[in-house]
Amino acid sequence: MPLRGATCGFCGLLCDDLEVEVDGAALRVVRGACARSEAALAALGAVVDPVPRIAGKPASLDAALAATVEVLRAARRPVIGGLDVDVAGMRSVLALARRIGAVVDHAGGSIKYRNLHVLQEFGGITTTFAEARNRADLVLLVGDGWWRRFPRFVERILAPNGTERRIVTLSALDPATRLTLPKDADVLALDAPLTGMPAVCSMLNALVEERPVKPARLAGVTPQALQRCAEWLRAAQYGVIVWSAADLDWPHAELTVQAIARLVRTLNGTTRFAALPLAGSDADLTANAVQTWQSGVPLPASYANRSVDFDPNRYALRNVLARGEADALLWVSSLSGAAPPPVPGMPCVVLTRADVELDTAANVQIPVATPGIDAAGHLLRGDKVITLRLPRLREGGPPAVSTVLDLLLARLG
Amino acid sequence: MLTRLSGARIVDPAHGTQQDVRDLYVRDGRMVDRPRDGERIDRTWDAAGTIVMAGAIDLHTHIGGGKVNIARGLLPELGRQHSLAATDVCGACTIGPAPSTLATGYRYAAMGYTACFEPAMLPVNARQAHMEMGDTPIVDKGAYAMLGNDDFLLRLLADGANRAEIRDYVAWTLHATQAIGIKVVNAGGISAFKFNQRSLDVDEAHVHYGITPRTILRELARAVHDLGVPHPLHVHSSNLGVPGNVDSTLATIDAAEGLPIHLTHLQFHSYGTEGDRKFSSAAARIAEKVNASPNVSVDVGQILFGQTVTASGDSMLQCRNSRHGRPPKWVVMDIECDAGCGVVPFRYRDRDFVNALQWAIGLELFLMIRDPWRVFLTTDHPNGGPFTSYPHLIKLLMDRSFRNGVLASINPEAAAMSALGSLEREYSLHEIAIMTRAAPARILGLEDQGHLGPGAAANIVVYEPHPDPEVMFATPRWVFKDGELVAERGEVKTVICGAIHTVKPDFDRGIERKLKGWFEQHHTQSLSSFKIDDEEVCECGRAPRLAVHACRARTA
């Protein structure tokens, strides 16, 4: 069975050390596996010859494109969502958005904006994977879902090397996660519930700034543990605070992100500290980066009226749909396997991963290649600096997003 | 296809000082000296009464790579204030201090620029830099890879590696990142900042590696020279923006030990500590040294008043200078055992003492450095101001009475401390053509750019003479790129994709064995993921052509 080197695009870590056994369509990770890559490859490996559909019925690509052109020509306020696509796919999405005057937003836009909002109001001091891996003598972990969202983070970033690291877990972790932490690390577990994150982060700010506070028991954490944590933070030579914005799922979670950013900035007054927000899954950073460099403003954005505009509330996909401000949805998704939100009565064209079956038939569904599986593609890694090329793993399979959209653009004229 | 441009006055310093009126001929995108016998002229452009120069070249402009994109994301309000509507050929985008890549290409081309060079490409960020440059339409592009703060090189130097090994690593980096030159930013300082060192002078030791910036500068300048890379080591000196940094700038020149170096955004490195405020111009001392050092070339990094954003690899100094930023939000990053970056918005004000003096210092440098072949017109876009202000800057250089009028309106204390008012020099058109065309082409090794002789790329800019040089340079009548009309009177007519310029010096690939081990031990990607081959860079960079320029190795 042929073994192929692979780069995995199913979370923002973009591990490039995988070996995958390719047996016809079937795919099996034999090195560098994790729960996310195994699940995705199993699903994609089970699909044989996906075909486009019009109103649920199999059709040729040619007919599907013609039907899509009809939908888009009739639309006056189209919206393009999903956007878990590679760089080439996003370049084509934006060319199309300009052509049809669409609003564009990533499926995870509101999650991403928890971090982006703080960047735009405050800024930040951040670091990257290799810096954290080689230099960090203290890592503070916020939230409880990063381990499932970024399954090999511990193995690839936290655990290697002989660096003596202190680890602080701010949030309660399930026992399985705790077991994965480096065995020789000196761990301080605060174990606060997620609802306690805003209070705990604020108190840590007060403590490292040496404000006159007397920590009481806060979100289940003892005053002694809070003091100890602040002491550890101040004693670090190179500290890193890690979180995944998806874990911070409560109203105004950006205030917690801002408290973290402030903590990092304060600590940098005397020692070195940096934030490492884990992101990049479902190509959220890729989509936003291409949009930002091509147009000068981030997502979500509108290309209506022959100009581009950014507004995190006005152009958020769910808000646009909720307010009835769209009259056609184009959903473009090649990595996550996510289906579009239900849009009853609205014309809907769906480009999806080959294995996706829709509950309700869209007007048009076109299967597209997943980057790193059926097509080569570039994705931006979760630390926002490195872009990797994901080579193609197997022959055949559906066309790339950029191929489909470029054909569509040619037909739109 | 043969095209004639007739009746223009030709300013082409690469071929002498004469500015005669003659016809130019273009065949298939290249300059030719005359038609073949009996050859039909397909089209004639009547350029009578105009002034023609080759396409301009910006050798230091931050057009690609993560930090400009961070600046865009940090300051969406600037983008929203400067929206550019779509036209029949241009896509909707935004301009302003951190312009979109689309607007960057459109505006550069409309101003008569046909090649732009990104000066600070982090090797680990090279793919994104090439992608952003690929989405910068019309102009040709190239980039300098940043070295001198990467742990691999610092480890080599600390271990006393031999010069051949350093040379091989430098060459390998040029190949792997598809670069045309090497830049060093605050030699060793970005790395030292990761170990909580907050400043690093030229002869101060890096707290972890124990080596000094002087060693790094000397060894990199030597490697670039020995490999025969045309562009000398591109140096962002130590102590950017720090009063009194004139001493470290002079020490940086000495560190090259006579080998060619290019000092970039020199204005930010020409500060003294005289006066009540302990901030003064040291332009005269610097200019004297540059005039006496034929191995040194510079670009100025002029500041211009208004809102901009500074984006630099120099995390150490950007963190230190962040308290001066407006609006008060900023980003600093440590990057991947490779480098760093810092993005700090700035609002330069003409009534502010420091800003006003910075403005004057830049102009003093332009006017005191005598040889226009060794001083280049830059604002370090966007750090001193956006590139769109170049026509204004040219007017400041060409028109003394205009310059003195502005001088009279700035902070009077700063004006009084500057020698600017006494400097009578006015740049000629010929000198402007040198510093924006002929000289950058020569120092980058671009044989077919920056001139209008036979064999050159047909990058031609047709200006209508005007008493106000700012008007003349802002909107040329026609801009031709590779023979094609791309802009007319400030309006983009055709959107094409430019080439990528690189160098590929010979080297011993044995260095990869050591690098492979280093990557496996320290990095979070493999060596093979890191490298960008020719096919990939053209795909990322949407380049129709990879222009590989010759290197003439200077060692056995």
Interface residues (C-beta under 8 A of the other chain):
Chain A: T7 L14 D16 D17 V87 R91 L94 A95 R98 L116 L119 Q120 E121 F122 G123 G124 I125 T126 T127 T128 F129 A130 E131 R133 N134 R135 R156 I157 Q237 Y238 N268 T271 R272 A274 N288 A289 V290 T292 W293 Q294 S295 G296 V297 P298 Y303 R306 S307 V308 D309 F310 H378 L380 D383 K384 V385 I386 T387 L388 R389
Chain B: G66 V68 N69 R72 G73 L74 L75 P76 G79 R80 H82 S83 L84 A85 A86 G91 A92 C93 T94 I95 G96 A98 P99 S100 T101 L102 A103 L122 V124 N125 R127 Q128 M131 E132 D135 D151 F193 K194 F195 N196 C319 K329 W330 V331 V332 M333 D334 I335 E336 C337 D338 V343 H522 H523 T524 Q525 S526 S529 E536 C540
